[in-house]
Amino acid sequence: MGAMVISHHGGQCFKVTLGDLTVVFDPISKGGTLPPVRFGADIALISRNHPDMNGVEEVTYGEKAPFVASGPGEYERQGVIIQGFLSKSEYGLGKGQTDAINTIYSVELEDMTLVHLGALSDKELSKEARESIDEIDVLFVPVGGDGVLTPALAHELAVSLEPKIIVPMHWSGMGQSGALEAYLKKAGSSGEKVDKLTLKKKDLAGRDGSILVLTA
């Protein structure tokens, strides 16, 4: 099928394309903090019910109306296997709320596993998630503090999950200022900056927790 191409659209929004298939994580809606996204997706995965992460209307475009997963469960669509795991977020809470539901997604496509932690504030994954998620190729981890993992906790969790590639998120247009730099400092890495990530399974050989910063 060729290569998978991953691009970053600010916040926690990543677009993943493979041939004609487009998957989006956490599309930003019109009511969000950041400019809304505008492209069609086949599959939209929503980690947290908040305008910064649930712009399903914004990715319903042209011929495409996405299949939407917005909570824990198992889904399969167009050859893509998706598992959503229950976790917590403290991002963008309403008055009197102490935490909100966050969904961690593990997505298998073209022999690769992508894990998007969403607006996660838990510093450990549930037993169910840990048992089900194995061999992560690309891990998207929030590093912004302010209701999601702090740079230090993000680093600890990311390392413990042993992914081949780590993509920090929640630093562009949201999160505390300097979060990305603080995260890279904790990780003792300057990270590799790329406009977009083009991946085939064979490109992952020899990668061991490499940090790739996708410019938004």
Backbone as JSON Lines, residues from 0, in Angstrom:
{"i":0,"aa":"M","n":[0.82,-1.22,0.0],"ca":[0.0,0.0,0.0],"c":[0.85,1.26,0.0]}
{"i":1,"aa":"G","n":[2.13,1.1,0.16],"ca":[2.96,2.3,0.17],"c":[3.16,2.8,1.58]}
{"i":2,"aa":"A","n":[3.59,4.05,1.68],"ca":[4.0,4.57,2.98],"c":[2.85,5.25,3.7]}
{"i":3,"aa":"M","n":[2.97,5.26,5.02],"ca":[2.05,6.0,5.86],"c":[2.63,7.4,6.03]}
{"i":4,"aa":"V","n":[1.78,8.41,5.9],"ca":[2.25,9.78,6.07],"c":[1.49,10.41,7.23]}
{"i":5,"aa":"I","n":[2.25,10.94,8.21],"ca":[1.63,11.53,9.39],"c":[1.96,13.01,9.42]}
{"i":6,"aa":"S","n":[0.94,13.86,9.56],"ca":[1.2,15.29,9.67],"c":[0.48,15.84,10.91]}
{"i":7,"aa":"H","n":[1.03,16.92,11.45],"ca":[0.55,17.51,12.7],"c":[-0.22,18.8,12.4]}
{"i":8,"aa":"H","n":[-1.39,18.93,12.98],"ca":[-2.23,20.1,12.71],"c":[-2.48,20.93,13.96]}
{"i":9,"aa":"G","n":[-1.52,20.92,14.89],"ca":[-1.64,21.71,16.12],"c":[-2.33,20.92,17.22]}
{"i":10,"aa":"G","n":[-2.06,21.32,18.46],"ca":[-2.71,20.65,19.59],"c":[-2.4,19.17,19.62]}
{"i":11,"aa":"Q","n":[-3.48,18.37,19.54],"ca":[-3.32,16.91,19.56],"c":[-3.78,16.31,18.25]}
{"i":12,"aa":"C","n":[-3.9,17.16,17.24],"ca":[-4.47,16.7,15.96],"c":[-3.38,16.21,15.02]}
{"i":13,"aa":"F","n":[-3.52,14.94,14.64],"ca":[-2.62,14.35,13.65],"c":[-3.44,13.69,12.58]}
{"i":14,"aa":"K","n":[-3.01,13.88,11.35],"ca":[-3.66,13.26,10.21],"c":[-2.73,12.16,9.7]}
{"i":15,"aa":"V","n":[-3.29,10.97,9.5],"ca":[-2.52,9.83,9.04],"c":[-3.11,9.36,7.72]}
{"i":16,"aa":"T","n":[-2.33,9.35,6.67],"ca":[-2.87,8.88,5.39],"c":[-2.08,7.67,4.93]}
{"i":17,"aa":"L","n":[-2.8,6.77,4.29],"ca":[-2.22,5.55,3.76],"c":[-3.01,5.25,2.5]}
{"i":18,"aa":"G","n":[-2.4,5.46,1.34],"ca":[-3.17,5.31,0.1],"c":[-4.34,6.29,0.12]}
{"i":19,"aa":"D","n":[-5.56,5.77,-0.1],"ca":[-6.75,6.64,-0.12],"c":[-7.36,6.83,1.26]}
{"i":20,"aa":"L","n":[-6.8,6.16,2.25],"ca":[-7.39,6.17,3.58],"c":[-6.83,7.32,4.43]}
{"i":21,"aa":"T","n":[-7.72,8.05,5.09],"ca":[-7.29,9.12,6.01],"c":[-7.88,8.88,7.39]}
{"i":22,"aa":"V","n":[-6.99,8.83,8.37],"ca":[-7.42,8.7,9.77],"c":[-7.0,9.98,10.47]}
{"i":23,"aa":"V","n":[-7.87,10.53,11.32],"ca":[-7.48,11.73,12.07],"c":[-7.68,11.48,13.57]}
{"i":24,"aa":"F","n":[-6.7,11.93,14.34],"ca":[-6.81,11.93,15.8],"c":[-7.13,13.35,16.25]}
{"i":25,"aa":"D","n":[-8.11,13.49,17.11],"ca":[-8.42,14.76,17.78],"c":[-8.49,15.98,16.86]}
{"i":26,"aa":"P","n":[-9.38,15.93,15.86],"ca":[-9.52,17.12,14.99],"c":[-10.06,18.31,15.79]}
{"i":27,"aa":"I","n":[-9.53,19.48,15.5],"ca":[-9.92,20.7,16.24],"c":[-11.18,21.28,15.62]}
{"i":28,"aa":"S","n":[-12.15,21.62,16.46],"ca":[-13.42,22.13,15.93],"c":[-13.42,23.65,15.91]}
{"i":29,"aa":"K","n":[-14.51,24.19,15.33],"ca":[-14.64,25.64,15.2],"c":[-14.62,26.36,16.53]}
{"i":30,"aa":"G","n":[-15.08,25.69,17.6],"ca":[-15.1,26.36,18.9],"c":[-13.81,26.18,19.68]}
{"i":31,"aa":"G","n":[-12.78,25.66,19.03],"ca":[-11.54,25.32,19.74],"c":[-10.62,26.51,19.94]}
{"i":32,"aa":"T","n":[-9.55,26.27,20.68],"ca":[-8.53,27.28,20.98],"c":[-7.7,27.6,19.74]}
{"i":33,"aa":"L","n":[-7.58,26.61,18.87],"ca":[-6.73,26.72,17.68],"c":[-7.61,26.83,16.44]}
{"i":34,"aa":"P","n":[-7.02,27.23,15.31],"ca":[-7.82,27.25,14.09],"c":[-8.35,25.85,13.79]}
{"i":35,"aa":"P","n":[-9.62,25.77,13.34],"ca":[-10.18,24.44,13.03],"c":[-9.47,23.81,11.84]}
{"i":36,"aa":"V","n":[-9.51,22.47,11.8],"ca":[-8.93,21.78,10.66],"c":[-9.98,21.76,9.55]}
{"i":37,"aa":"R","n":[-9.56,21.44,8.34],"ca":[-10.5,21.37,7.22],"c":[-10.0,20.37,6.21]}
{"i":38,"aa":"F","n":[-10.33,19.11,6.4],"ca":[-10.02,18.09,5.39],"c":[-10.95,16.91,5.65]}
{"i":39,"aa":"G","n":[-11.1,16.06,4.67],"ca":[-11.97,14.9,4.84],"c":[-11.23,13.74,5.47]}
{"i":40,"aa":"A","n":[-11.91,13.01,6.35],"ca":[-11.29,11.83,6.95],"c":[-12.25,10.65,6.84]}
{"i":41,"aa":"D","n":[-11.69,9.44,6.76],"ca":[-12.51,8.22,6.75],"c":[-12.8,7.76,8.17]}
{"i":42,"aa":"I","n":[-11.83,8.0,9.05],"ca":[-11.95,7.57,10.44],"c":[-11.5,8.73,11.32]}
{"i":43,"aa":"A","n":[-12.33,9.09,12.31],"ca":[-11.97,10.16,13.24],"c":[-11.99,9.58,14.65]}
{"i":44,"aa":"L","n":[-10.9,9.77,15.37],"ca":[-10.77,9.24,16.73],"c":[-10.7,10.41,17.71]}
{"i":45,"aa":"I","n":[-11.63,10.43,18.64],"ca":[-11.78,11.56,19.56],"c":[-11.43,11.11,20.97]}
{"i":46,"aa":"S","n":[-10.4,11.72,21.55],"ca":[-9.97,11.26,22.88],"c":[-10.76,11.93,24.0]}
{"i":47,"aa":"R","n":[-11.1,13.21,23.8],"ca":[-11.72,13.97,24.88],"c":[-12.81,14.82,24.27]}
{"i":48,"aa":"N","n":[-13.99,14.81,24.9],"ca":[-15.1,15.57,24.35],"c":[-14.94,17.05,24.69]}
{"i":49,"aa":"H","n":[-14.17,17.74,23.87],"ca":[-13.84,19.15,24.09],"c":[-13.6,19.74,22.7]}
{"i":50,"aa":"P","n":[-13.99,20.99,22.47],"ca":[-13.83,21.56,21.11],"c":[-12.41,21.47,20.54]}
{"i":51,"aa":"D","n":[-11.41,21.41,21.42],"ca":[-10.03,21.31,20.91],"c":[-9.74,19.92,20.34]}
{"i":52,"aa":"M","n":[-10.66,18.98,20.56],"ca":[-10.37,17.59,20.2],"c":[-11.53,16.86,19.53]}
{"i":53,"aa":"N","n":[-12.65,17.52,19.33],"ca":[-13.76,16.75,18.75],"c":[-14.43,17.42,17.55]}
{"i":54,"aa":"G","n":[-13.61,17.89,16.63],"ca":[-14.17,18.56,15.45],"c":[-14.57,17.61,14.33]}
{"i":55,"aa":"V","n":[-15.52,16.74,14.63],"ca":[-15.95,15.76,13.62],"c":[-16.5,16.46,12.38]}
{"i":56,"aa":"E","n":[-17.25,17.55,12.59],"ca":[-17.83,18.28,11.43],"c":[-16.74,18.82,10.52]}
{"i":57,"aa":"E","n":[-15.63,19.19,11.11],"ca":[-14.55,19.79,10.32],"c":[-13.85,18.77,9.41]}
{"i":58,"aa":"V","n":[-13.98,17.47,9.74],"ca":[-13.34,16.46,8.9],"c":[-14.37,15.68,8.07]}
{"i":59,"aa":"T","n":[-15.62,16.21,8.06],"ca":[-16.67,15.68,7.18],"c":[-16.66,16.64,5.99]}
{"i":60,"aa":"Y","n":[-16.1,16.21,4.9],"ca":[-15.77,17.15,3.84],"c":[-15.79,16.45,2.5]}
{"i":61,"aa":"G","n":[-16.39,17.1,1.52],"ca":[-16.43,16.48,0.19],"c":[-17.17,15.16,0.26]}
{"i":62,"aa":"E","n":[-16.54,14.11,-0.26],"ca":[-17.17,12.78,-0.28],"c":[-17.09,12.08,1.07]}
{"i":63,"aa":"K","n":[-16.26,12.61,1.96],"ca":[-15.95,11.84,3.17],"c":[-16.78,12.22,4.38]}
{"i":64,"aa":"A","n":[-17.43,11.21,4.96],"ca":[-18.09,11.38,6.26],"c":[-17.46,10.31,7.13]}
{"i":65,"aa":"P","n":[-16.72,10.72,8.16],"ca":[-15.92,9.73,8.89],"c":[-16.7,8.78,9.78]}
{"i":66,"aa":"F","n":[-16.15,7.61,9.95],"ca":[-16.57,6.71,11.01],"c":[-15.93,7.3,12.27]}
{"i":67,"aa":"V","n":[-16.73,7.48,13.33],"ca":[-16.23,8.17,14.51],"c":[-16.14,7.23,15.71]}
{"i":68,"aa":"A","n":[-14.99,7.21,16.37],"ca":[-14.87,6.51,17.66],"c":[-14.63,7.6,18.68]}
{"i":69,"aa":"S","n":[-15.48,7.65,19.71],"ca":[-15.32,8.73,20.69],"c":[-15.35,8.19,22.11]}
{"i":70,"aa":"G","n":[-14.88,6.96,22.27],"ca":[-14.84,6.38,23.6],"c":[-14.24,5.0,23.56]}
{"i":71,"aa":"P","n":[-14.11,4.4,24.74],"ca":[-13.5,3.08,24.83],"c":[-14.28,2.03,24.03]}
{"i":72,"aa":"G","n":[-13.58,0.99,23.59],"ca":[-14.23,-0.09,22.85],"c":[-13.34,-0.59,21.76]}
{"i":73,"aa":"E","n":[-13.85,-1.59,21.01],"ca":[-13.08,-2.11,19.88],"c":[-13.83,-1.81,18.61]}
{"i":74,"aa":"Y","n":[-13.11,-1.35,17.63],"ca":[-13.72,-0.95,16.36],"c":[-12.87,-1.52,15.23]}
{"i":75,"aa":"E","n":[-13.55,-1.79,14.11],"ca":[-12.77,-2.16,12.93],"c":[-13.42,-1.51,11.74]}
{"i":76,"aa":"R","n":[-12.63,-0.84,10.93],"ca":[-13.17,-0.13,9.79],"c":[-12.12,-0.1,8.7]}
{"i":77,"aa":"Q","n":[-12.52,-0.49,7.5],"ca":[-11.62,-0.43,6.34],"c":[-10.24,-1.05,6.61]}
{"i":78,"aa":"G","n":[-10.26,-2.19,7.3],"ca":[-8.99,-2.88,7.55],"c":[-8.17,-2.28,8.68]}
{"i":79,"aa":"V","n":[-8.72,-1.27,9.35],"ca":[-8.02,-0.64,10.47],"c":[-8.61,-1.19,11.76]}
{"i":80,"aa":"I","n":[-7.76,-1.68,12.65],"ca":[-8.24,-2.22,13.92],"c":[-7.94,-1.19,15.0]}
{"i":81,"aa":"I","n":[-8.99,-0.8,15.72],"ca":[-8.87,0.28,16.71],"c":[-9.31,-0.23,18.07]}
{"i":82,"aa":"Q","n":[-8.52,0.07,19.08],"ca":[-8.96,-0.21,20.45],"c":[-8.91,1.09,21.23]}
{"i":83,"aa":"G","n":[-9.99,1.37,21.96],"ca":[-10.02,2.57,22.8],"c":[-10.03,2.15,24.26]}
{"i":84,"aa":"F","n":[-9.17,2.77,25.05],"ca":[-9.05,2.41,26.47],"c":[-9.42,3.6,27.35]}
{"i":85,"aa":"L","n":[-10.17,3.31,28.39],"ca":[-10.63,4.35,29.31],"c":[-9.46,4.89,30.14]}
{"i":86,"aa":"S","n":[-9.41,6.2,30.24],"ca":[-8.41,6.84,31.1],"c":[-8.99,8.19,31.51]}
{"i":87,"aa":"K","n":[-8.18,9.02,32.17],"ca":[-8.68,10.31,32.66],"c":[-7.91,11.48,32.08]}
{"i":88,"aa":"S","n":[-8.63,12.6,31.98],"ca":[-8.01,13.85,31.58],"c":[-8.46,14.92,32.57]}
{"i":89,"aa":"E","n":[-7.61,15.91,32.75],"ca":[-8.02,17.08,33.55],"c":[-7.96,18.32,32.68]}
{"i":90,"aa":"Y","n":[-7.99,18.1,31.35],"ca":[-7.88,19.23,30.42],"c":[-9.23,19.9,30.22]}
{"i":91,"aa":"G","n":[-9.24,21.23,30.31],"ca":[-10.43,22.01,29.96],"c":[-11.68,21.6,30.73]}
{"i":92,"aa":"L","n":[-11.54,21.4,32.04],"ca":[-12.68,20.94,32.84],"c":[-13.7,22.05,33.05]}
{"i":93,"aa":"G","n":[-14.95,21.63,33.2],"ca":[-16.0,22.58,33.54],"c":[-15.99,22.82,35.04]}
{"i":94,"aa":"K","n":[-16.82,23.75,35.48],"ca":[-16.9,24.08,36.9],"c":[-17.29,22.86,37.72]}
{"i":95,"aa":"G","n":[-16.56,22.6,38.79],"ca":[-16.93,21.49,39.67],"c":[-16.49,20.12,39.18]}
{"i":96,"aa":"Q","n":[-15.92,20.06,37.97],"ca":[-15.45,18.76,37.46],"c":[-14.04,18.5,38.0]}
{"i":97,"aa":"T","n":[-13.77,17.28,38.45],"ca":[-12.4,16.99,38.89],"c":[-11.62,16.25,37.82]}
{"i":98,"aa":"D","n":[-12.34,15.51,36.98],"ca":[-11.67,14.91,35.83],"c":[-12.71,14.56,34.78]}
{"i":99,"aa":"A","n":[-12.24,14.22,33.6],"ca":[-13.12,13.89,32.49],"c":[-12.62,12.61,31.84]}
{"i":100,"aa":"I","n":[-13.5,12.0,31.06],"ca":[-13.11,10.77,30.36],"c":[-12.15,11.1,29.22]}
{"i":101,"aa":"N","n":[-11.09,10.34,29.16],"ca":[-10.15,10.43,28.05],"c":[-10.02,9.02,27.48]}
{"i":102,"aa":"T","n":[-9.91,8.94,26.17],"ca":[-9.74,7.63,25.54],"c":[-8.37,7.56,24.88]}
{"i":103,"aa":"I","n":[-7.64,6.52,25.24],"ca":[-6.35,6.23,24.6],"c":[-6.66,5.31,23.42]}
{"i":104,"aa":"Y","n":[-6.15,5.62,22.25],"ca":[-6.41,4.77,21.08],"c":[-5.16,4.04,20.63]}
{"i":105,"aa":"S","n":[-5.33,2.75,20.39],"ca":[-4.29,1.95,19.75],"c":[-4.84,1.59,18.38]}
{"i":106,"aa":"V","n":[-4.11,1.92,17.34],"ca":[-4.58,1.75,15.97],"c":[-3.59,0.91,15.19]}
{"i":107,"aa":"E","n":[-4.1,-0.18,14.61],"ca":[-3.21,-1.02,13.8],"c":[-3.56,-0.84,12.34]}
{"i":108,"aa":"L","n":[-2.59,-0.4,11.56],"ca":[-2.8,-0.37,10.12],"c":[-1.48,-0.64,9.42]}
{"i":109,"aa":"E","n":[-1.59,-1.38,8.32],"ca":[-0.41,-1.72,7.52],"c":[0.72,-2.24,8.4]}
{"i":110,"aa":"D","n":[0.4,-3.19,9.29],"ca":[1.46,-3.82,10.09],"c":[2.13,-2.9,11.1]}
{"i":111,"aa":"M","n":[1.56,-1.73,11.31],"ca":[2.15,-0.8,12.27],"c":[1.13,-0.46,13.33]}
{"i":112,"aa":"T","n":[1.61,-0.19,14.55],"ca":[0.71,0.18,15.64],"c":[1.01,1.6,16.09]}
{"i":113,"aa":"L","n":[-0.02,2.42,16.03],"ca":[0.08,3.81,16.51],"c":[-0.71,3.89,17.8]}
{"i":114,"aa":"V","n":[-0.17,4.55,18.81],"ca":[-0.91,4.75,20.05],"c":[-0.95,6.25,20.34]}
{"i":115,"aa":"H","n":[-2.17,6.77,20.47],"ca":[-2.4,8.2,20.75],"c":[-2.98,8.28,22.14]}
{"i":116,"aa":"L","n":[-2.27,8.93,23.05],"ca":[-2.69,8.95,24.46],"c":[-3.78,9.98,24.75]}
{"i":117,"aa":"G","n":[-4.08,10.84,23.76],"ca":[-5.13,11.83,23.99],"c":[-4.71,12.86,25.02]}
{"i":118,"aa":"A","n":[-5.69,13.44,25.71],"ca":[-5.42,14.51,26.69],"c":[-5.18,13.89,28.07]}
{"i":119,"aa":"L","n":[-4.31,12.91,28.1],"ca":[-4.13,12.06,29.28],"c":[-3.53,12.82,30.46]}
{"i":120,"aa":"S","n":[-4.14,12.6,31.65],"ca":[-3.51,13.13,32.87],"c":[-3.03,12.0,33.77]}
{"i":121,"aa":"D","n":[-3.5,10.76,33.55],"ca":[-3.04,9.6,34.35],"c":[-1.57,9.35,34.05]}
{"i":122,"aa":"K","n":[-0.77,9.11,35.09],"ca":[0.65,8.88,34.79],"c":[0.94,7.41,34.51]}
{"i":123,"aa":"E","n":[-0.07,6.57,34.71],"ca":[0.09,5.16,34.35],"c":[-1.13,4.72,33.56]}
{"i":124,"aa":"L","n":[-0.94,3.75,32.69],"ca":[-2.07,3.23,31.93],"c":[-2.78,2.16,32.77]}
{"i":125,"aa":"S","n":[-4.04,1.94,32.45],"ca":[-4.79,0.88,33.14],"c":[-4.17,-0.47,32.8]}
{"i":126,"aa":"K","n":[-4.48,-1.45,33.63],"ca":[-3.98,-2.8,33.42],"c":[-4.44,-3.31,32.05]}
{"i":127,"aa":"E","n":[-5.69,-3.02,31.73],"ca":[-6.25,-3.48,30.45],"c":[-5.47,-2.9,29.28]}
{"i":128,"aa":"A","n":[-5.19,-1.61,29.35],"ca":[-4.45,-0.98,28.25],"c":[-3.03,-1.56,28.15]}
{"i":129,"aa":"R","n":[-2.38,-1.69,29.29],"ca":[-1.01,-2.24,29.27],"c":[-0.97,-3.65,28.71]}
{"i":130,"aa":"E","n":[-1.98,-4.45,29.06],"ca":[-1.99,-5.84,28.58],"c":[-2.3,-5.93,27.09]}
{"i":131,"aa":"S","n":[-3.09,-4.98,26.6],"ca":[-3.51,-5.07,25.2],"c":[-2.56,-4.37,24.24]}
{"i":132,"aa":"I","n":[-1.87,-3.35,24.73],"ca":[-1.0,-2.58,23.83],"c":[0.4,-3.18,23.87]}
{"i":133,"aa":"D","n":[0.84,-3.61,22.72],"ca":[2.13,-4.27,22.67],"c":[2.88,-3.72,21.47]}
{"i":134,"aa":"E","n":[4.19,-3.63,21.56],"ca":[4.98,-3.28,20.38],"c":[4.45,-2.0,19.71]}
{"i":135,"aa":"I","n":[4.63,-0.88,20.36],"ca":[4.16,0.39,19.8],"c":[5.19,0.9,18.79]}
{"i":136,"aa":"D","n":[4.73,1.19,17.59],"ca":[5.64,1.76,16.6],"c":[5.74,3.28,16.77]}
{"i":137,"aa":"V","n":[4.58,3.94,16.86],"ca":[4.57,5.4,17.05],"c":[3.67,5.73,18.23]}
{"i":138,"aa":"L","n":[4.22,6.46,19.2],"ca":[3.46,6.89,20.38],"c":[3.32,8.4,20.36]}
{"i":139,"aa":"F","n":[2.06,8.88,20.42],"ca":[1.8,10.32,20.51],"c":[1.53,10.62,21.98]}
{"i":140,"aa":"V","n":[2.37,11.43,22.6],"ca":[2.26,11.67,24.04],"c":[2.08,13.16,24.34]}
{"i":141,"aa":"P","n":[1.06,13.52,25.17],"ca":[0.89,14.94,25.5],"c":[1.95,15.36,26.52]}
{"i":142,"aa":"V","n":[2.56,16.53,26.31],"ca":[3.66,16.97,27.18],"c":[3.38,18.34,27.8]}
{"i":143,"aa":"G","n":[2.16,18.86,27.62],"ca":[1.92,20.28,27.92],"c":[1.63,20.66,29.35]}
{"i":144,"aa":"G","n":[1.46,19.69,30.27],"ca":[1.01,20.08,31.61],"c":[-0.38,20.69,31.49]}
{"i":145,"aa":"D","n":[-0.84,21.43,32.51],"ca":[-2.11,22.14,32.35],"c":[-3.26,21.19,32.03]}
{"i":146,"aa":"G","n":[-3.43,20.15,32.85],"ca":[-4.54,19.21,32.62],"c":[-4.17,17.95,31.88]}
{"i":147,"aa":"V","n":[-2.96,17.96,31.29],"ca":[-2.43,16.72,30.69],"c":[-1.08,16.44,31.36]}
{"i":148,"aa":"L","n":[-0.41,15.38,30.95],"ca":[0.87,15.03,31.55],"c":[1.88,16.18,31.49]}
{"i":149,"aa":"T","n":[2.65,16.32,32.55],"ca":[3.74,17.3,32.53],"c":[4.89,16.71,31.7]}
{"i":150,"aa":"P","n":[5.84,17.56,31.28],"ca":[6.97,17.04,30.51],"c":[7.67,15.86,31.21]}
{"i":151,"aa":"A","n":[7.86,15.95,32.53],"ca":[8.57,14.89,33.25],"c":[7.77,13.59,33.25]}
{"i":152,"aa":"L","n":[6.47,13.69,33.54],"ca":[5.64,12.48,33.57],"c":[5.47,11.89,32.17]}
{"i":153,"aa":"A","n":[5.37,12.78,31.18],"ca":[5.24,12.32,29.79],"c":[6.47,11.5,29.4]}
{"i":154,"aa":"H","n":[7.63,12.0,29.81],"ca":[8.88,11.3,29.49],"c":[8.91,9.92,30.17]}
{"i":155,"aa":"E","n":[8.56,9.89,31.45],"ca":[8.58,8.6,32.18],"c":[7.64,7.59,31.54]}
{"i":156,"aa":"L","n":[6.42,8.02,31.24],"ca":[5.44,7.1,30.67],"c":[5.89,6.64,29.28]}
{"i":157,"aa":"A","n":[6.33,7.59,28.46],"ca":[6.75,7.24,27.09],"c":[7.86,6.2,27.11]}
{"i":158,"aa":"V","n":[8.85,6.4,27.96],"ca":[9.98,5.47,28.02],"c":[9.5,4.09,28.49]}
{"i":159,"aa":"S","n":[8.58,4.08,29.46],"ca":[8.11,2.79,30.0],"c":[7.34,1.98,28.96]}
{"i":160,"aa":"L","n":[6.76,2.66,27.96],"ca":[5.98,1.95,26.94],"c":[6.86,1.42,25.8]}
{"i":161,"aa":"E","n":[8.12,1.81,25.8],"ca":[9.11,1.32,24.84],"c":[8.69,1.41,23.37]}
{"i":162,"aa":"P","n":[8.21,2.56,22.94],"ca":[7.85,2.68,21.51],"c":[9.1,2.85,20.65]}
{"i":163,"aa":"K","n":[8.93,2.62,19.36],"ca":[10.06,2.84,18.46],"c":[10.24,4.34,18.2]}
{"i":164,"aa":"I","n":[9.1,5.04,18.05],"ca":[9.14,6.49,17.8],"c":[8.19,7.18,18.76]}
{"i":165,"aa":"I","n":[8.64,8.31,19.33],"ca":[7.8,9.11,20.22],"c":[7.54,10.45,19.54]}
{"i":166,"aa":"V","n":[6.27,10.83,19.46],"ca":[5.9,12.13,18.9],"c":[5.23,12.95,20.01]}
{"i":167,"aa":"P","n":[5.92,13.99,20.53],"ca":[5.3,14.82,21.56],"c":[4.17,15.67,20.97]}
{"i":168,"aa":"M","n":[3.12,15.89,21.75],"ca":[1.99,16.72,21.28],"c":[1.5,17.58,22.45]}
{"i":169,"aa":"H","n":[0.51,18.41,22.16],"ca":[-0.08,19.31,23.15],"c":[0.96,20.36,23.58]}
{"i":170,"aa":"W","n":[1.79,20.78,22.64],"ca":[2.73,21.87,22.91],"c":[2.55,22.98,21.88]}
{"i":171,"aa":"S","n":[1.88,22.65,20.78],"ca":[1.73,23.62,19.7],"c":[0.33,24.23,19.74]}
{"i":172,"aa":"G","n":[0.25,25.47,20.2],"ca":[-1.06,26.14,20.27],"c":[-1.82,25.84,21.54]}
{"i":173,"aa":"M","n":[-1.34,24.92,22.36],"ca":[-1.94,24.65,23.66],"c":[-0.85,24.1,24.58]}
{"i":174,"aa":"G","n":[-1.18,23.97,25.85],"ca":[-0.16,23.51,26.81],"c":[0.64,24.69,27.32]}
{"i":175,"aa":"Q","n":[1.45,24.46,28.34],"ca":[2.22,25.54,28.93],"c":[3.38,25.92,28.03]}
{"i":176,"aa":"S","n":[3.77,27.2,28.1],"ca":[4.84,27.63,27.21],"c":[6.14,26.94,27.63]}
{"i":177,"aa":"G","n":[6.93,26.59,26.64],"ca":[8.2,25.92,26.91],"c":[8.07,24.44,27.21]}
{"i":178,"aa":"A","n":[6.84,23.89,27.06],"ca":[6.62,22.47,27.41],"c":[7.47,21.53,26.54]}
{"i":179,"aa":"L","n":[7.53,21.83,25.25],"ca":[8.29,20.95,24.36],"c":[9.77,20.95,24.74]}
{"i":180,"aa":"E","n":[10.31,22.14,24.98],"ca":[11.73,22.25,25.35],"c":[12.0,21.51,26.66]}
{"i":181,"aa":"A","n":[11.06,21.68,27.62],"ca":[11.23,21.01,28.92],"c":[11.2,19.49,28.74]}
{"i":182,"aa":"Y","n":[10.32,19.03,27.85],"ca":[10.22,17.59,27.59],"c":[11.52,17.06,26.97]}
{"i":183,"aa":"L","n":[12.02,17.77,25.98],"ca":[13.25,17.32,25.3],"c":[14.44,17.32,26.27]}
{"i":184,"aa":"K","n":[14.43,18.31,27.16],"ca":[15.51,18.38,28.15],"c":[15.45,17.16,29.08]}
{"i":185,"aa":"K","n":[14.22,16.82,29.53],"ca":[14.04,15.64,30.4],"c":[14.52,14.38,29.67]}
{"i":186,"aa":"A","n":[14.22,14.34,28.38],"ca":[14.54,13.15,27.59],"c":[16.02,13.13,27.2]}
{"i":187,"aa":"G","n":[16.7,14.26,27.43],"ca":[18.12,14.35,27.06],"c":[18.32,14.23,25.57]}
{"i":188,"aa":"S","n":[17.38,14.85,24.81],"ca":[17.43,14.71,23.35],"c":[17.02,16.03,22.74]}
{"i":189,"aa":"S","n":[17.58,16.36,21.59],"ca":[17.12,17.59,20.95],"c":[15.97,17.26,20.0]}
{"i":190,"aa":"G","n":[15.67,15.93,19.87],"ca":[14.58,15.55,18.97],"c":[14.96,15.8,17.53]}
{"i":191,"aa":"E","n":[14.24,15.16,16.66],"ca":[14.51,15.32,15.22],"c":[13.3,16.06,14.69]}
{"i":192,"aa":"K","n":[13.51,17.24,14.1],"ca":[12.35,18.01,13.64],"c":[12.03,17.65,12.18]}
{"i":193,"aa":"V","n":[10.76,17.34,11.94],"ca":[10.35,17.0,10.57],"c":[9.02,17.68,10.26]}
{"i":194,"aa":"D","n":[8.8,17.99,8.99],"ca":[7.52,18.6,8.58],"c":[6.42,17.57,8.64]}
{"i":195,"aa":"K","n":[6.75,16.38,8.17],"ca":[5.8,15.27,8.26],"c":[6.59,13.99,8.34]}
{"i":196,"aa":"L","n":[5.93,12.96,8.78],"ca":[6.61,11.69,8.99],"c":[6.12,10.72,7.94]}
{"i":197,"aa":"T","n":[7.02,10.2,7.12],"ca":[6.66,9.21,6.12],"c":[7.28,7.89,6.55]}
{"i":198,"aa":"L","n":[6.43,6.89,6.77],"ca":[6.91,5.65,7.38],"c":[6.5,4.41,6.64]}
{"i":199,"aa":"K","n":[7.42,3.48,6.55],"ca":[7.09,2.11,6.18],"c":[7.61,1.25,7.32]}
{"i":200,"aa":"K","n":[7.06,0.06,7.44],"ca":[7.46,-0.82,8.54],"c":[8.98,-0.96,8.62]}
{"i":201,"aa":"K","n":[9.62,-1.11,7.48],"ca":[11.07,-1.34,7.49],"c":[11.87,-0.13,8.03]}
{"i":202,"aa":"D","n":[11.26,1.07,7.94],"ca":[11.94,2.27,8.46],"c":[12.07,2.23,9.98]}
{"i":203,"aa":"L","n":[11.29,1.36,10.61],"ca":[11.27,1.34,12.07],"c":[12.38,0.47,12.65]}
{"i":204,"aa":"A","n":[13.02,-0.32,11.81],"ca":[14.08,-1.2,12.3],"c":[15.18,-0.35,12.91]}
{"i":205,"aa":"G","n":[15.58,-0.69,14.11],"ca":[16.67,0.05,14.74],"c":[16.23,1.3,15.48]}
{"i":206,"aa":"R","n":[14.97,1.69,15.34],"ca":[14.48,2.84,16.09],"c":[14.15,2.37,17.51]}
{"i":207,"aa":"D","n":[14.53,3.18,18.49],"ca":[14.29,2.75,19.85],"c":[14.01,3.99,20.69]}
{"i":208,"aa":"G","n":[12.77,4.43,20.68],"ca":[12.41,5.62,21.45],"c":[12.92,6.91,20.85]}
{"i":209,"aa":"S","n":[13.14,6.94,19.52],"ca":[13.58,8.2,18.88],"c":[12.45,9.22,19.01]}
{"i":210,"aa":"I","n":[12.82,10.45,19.34],"ca":[11.81,11.51,19.48],"c":[11.77,12.3,18.18]}
{"i":211,"aa":"L","n":[10.58,12.33,17.57],"ca":[10.41,13.11,16.35],"c":[9.41,14.22,16.64]}
{"i":212,"aa":"V","n":[9.84,15.44,16.39],"ca":[8.97,16.59,16.61],"c":[8.37,16.98,15.26]}
{"i":213,"aa":"L","n":[7.05,16.82,15.14],"ca":[6.39,17.16,13.89],"c":[5.94,18.62,13.98]}
{"i":214,"aa":"T","n":[6.45,19.44,13.08],"ca":[6.08,20.84,13.13],"c":[4.63,20.98,12.67]}
{"i":215,"aa":"A","n":[3.92,21.85,13.36],"ca":[2.49,21.98,13.05],"c":[2.3,23.08,12.02]}
